């Protein structure tokens, strides 16, 4: 007989429930009172672990930042469009997991000084990863690009990564960020980021990208 599972620490449970509520309703619409009620704990217990709502946001952002840093290291391993497709789809999965950050990004940055400064690092890391993807595709023979074009194309890819979910939300505010929409939203996001490379991909690689997109969409 397996030993009984140890109860999760309250601080961990608080973060899990908070992330779910933020993702479902948007951070501005979730109060600490709602979080404590969802957890069936007293507000005092919540404040003991996280004395302010910003501390919850910062803790969740720190988790995201660690996962993102690990994932972006894989950018240097991209050599063809299939590698790139997998990389961007995985990246969008991580963004979806913490979608409250991207849904309410501008609002969060205006209210939270720590997030404002740390997100600059996130953007810089993404920009560096995009350079790695472009360089890897060039090494693998999948892409031809003037070195002067790499920086603006990479910046455009970062913009799409940062604001794609906002675009999805604007198209359908009531349903776009619901869990059942995740699959289609992630596929569209990955394809649209990679579509920026269409003018630079070798013909076979371009066709393979269309095939990948078609297979996943079907």
N, C-alpha and C positions, 0 to 999 in steps of 0.2 A: 504493500500500500504506500503510495507516494506521500511524503510529508506535507502537511498543510502549507499553503503559500503564506509567506509573511505579508502582513498588510502593507500597502504602499505608504510611504511617508506622506504626511498631509501636504507638505510643500509641493511634492511631485504631483499629487492629485489636483491641487489648486491650479498648477500650470496647465495640466492636460484639459481640465474643464474650461479654463479661461481661453485657451487656444480654440477650442470647439465653439464657444460662444462668440468670440471675436470673429471667427470665420463665418459663422452662420448669420450674425446680425450686424457685423461691422463694429469696430472698437468704440466709436462715439456713442453707439446705442446700448452698450453694455456697462452697467454700473457695478461697483463692488458689492452692492446689496444683492443684485441679481446673481452674481457669482457665488456669494455665500449661501444664498437660497438654493441654488442648483446643487451645491455640495452638501447641503443640509448641515452647515456649520454656522456658528455665530459670527457676526462681523468682526468681533474681537479676535477670534481665532484666525480669521483671514488677515487682519491687520498685524497680528503677531508675526506672521511669516512675510507678509508684503505690506508694509505700512502705508503705501500709496499705490494708486493705479499705475503710475509711471514705472514703478518697480516691477510690476507684472509685465508690462510692455518690454522693459529693458531685459528682463530675464528670458522672455520668449525670443526677443531679437538676438540675444547672445547665443541661444541654441541654434537659431537659423544661421547665424554668422559662422559658427563652427562647422556646421554641415556644408554650407556653401563653400567655405575655404577648401575643404577636403574634395568636394566635387569638382571645383574648378581646376584642380591639379590634373584632371583627366583630359583637359583641353590639349595638352602637349602630345597626347597619344592619338589624336585624330589624324587619319591619313586619307580617308575617302568619304564619300557622302553618306555611306551607311554608318560609319563611325560618328560622323557629325550628326546624323539624325538621332542616333541613340543618345549622344551627349546632350543635345538640346531637349530631347523629350525628357530625359532624366532631370535636367535642370528645371524644366517647367513643372515636373512633379514636385520638386522641392519648393518651388515658388507657390504652387497650389496648396501644399501642406501648410504654408504660412501666408495664405492669400490675404489675410486681413492687413498685412503690412503693405501690400501692393494696391489693394482696393482703396485704402485710406492713406496712402503714402504722403501726399502733400499736407494733409491735415495733421498727421502724426509728426511730421518734420517741423511744422509750425509751432507745435506745442511742447515738443520734447527735445531739449538741447542736446542730450547725449545721443539720441537717435540722429539728429541733424548732422552732428559731426561724424559719427561712425558710418553713416550711409555714404559719405564721400569715399571712404575706404572701400565699401562694397562696390561702388561704381568703378573705382580704379582697378579693383581686382577683376571685375567683369571685362573691362577694357583690355587688360593684359591677357585674359583668357581668350578673347576674340582674336587678338594678335596671334596667339598660339594656334588657334583653329585655322586661321588663314595660312599661316606658315606651314602647318602640317599638311593641309590640302595641297599646297604648292609642292612640297617635298614629295607627296604621294602621286603627283602628276594629275590631280583632279582639277586643278585650278590654275589659271594664268591671270596675274594681276600686277599692274604697275605698282611698285612699292609705295608710290605717293598716294595711291588710292586706298591702301590698307587702313590707314587711320580713320578717314571719314566713313568707310564702310563698316569698320569695327564699331565706331561710335553709333551708327544707325542701328546696328544689331543690339547694342546695349539699350538704346531707347526702346526698341521693341520688347526686349526682355523686361524692362522696368515698367512699361505701361500697357502691355498687351491685355492684362486682366482688367485694367480700367476701361479699355476699349470694349472688351466683352461685356462688362457690367453696363456700360452706357447703352449697348444695343438691346439689352434685356434685363433691366434692373431687378425684376422680380424673381428671375430664375437663373441668370447666367452663372452665378457662383454657387449654385446648389451642387451637392456631391454627385448627383446623377449626370451632371453636365461636364464633369471633369474630363472624361475621355476625349470628347470632341474638342473641348477648349484647348487641351494640351496638344492635340494633333495639329490644330489650326495654328497655334503659336509656334510650334517647331517648324512647320512648313513655311510660315511667313518669314521667320528669321532666315531660314535657308534660301528662301526665294530672292533675298537681296543679293545672293551670289550667282544668280542665273546668268547674268551677262559675262561672268568670268569663268564659269565651269566649262570643262571640256565636254563636247557633245555627248559622249557616252555617260559621263557623270551626270549631266543634266537630265538625260533620259532615265537614268537610274533613280534620280531624285523624284521625278514624276511617278515612276513605278512604285517607289516606296510609299509616297503619299496616297496613291490610289489603292494600294493593298491595305493600308491601315484604315483608310476611310471606308472601305468596303467591309 
